[in-house]
Amino acid sequence: MTENEISYKIIGAALQIHKTIGPGLLESAYESALAFDLKEIGFDVKQQFPMPFIYKNVKQDVGYRIDLVINNKVIIEIKSIETLAPIHYAQTLTYLRLSNLKLAILINFNCKILKDNIHRIVNKL
């Protein structure tokens, strides 16, 4: 599947979760629910995926964790906050660049209308 095909399924699953349980939970609850649903439909899902941090060709002991990586192609960054800030978009784009992936989806579940809080972020797609 292409990144766009995977993205379509991810967004559908996220909308269904939000419709079922609504806003107000912690990020970890939405992350677990989304991971579960995506595994159910057959995706390879890596949750809290550790990514090495390489600086000047040296692997550093510090690293970061990506909320979800789907089929080794799409990153999902989950938030449950009042409002997304520019730093959340920048963080997600940095994850894309460091992982050499092309597509990420930034989702803020703490909202009334989820479709307005799903953002596709691309890196050379």
Beta strands, then each sheet from edge to edge (+ up, - down):
strand 1: 45-55
strand 2: 58-70
strand 3: 74-79
strand 4: 103-108
strand 5: 118-122
sheet 1: 1+ 2- 3+ 4+ 5-
end
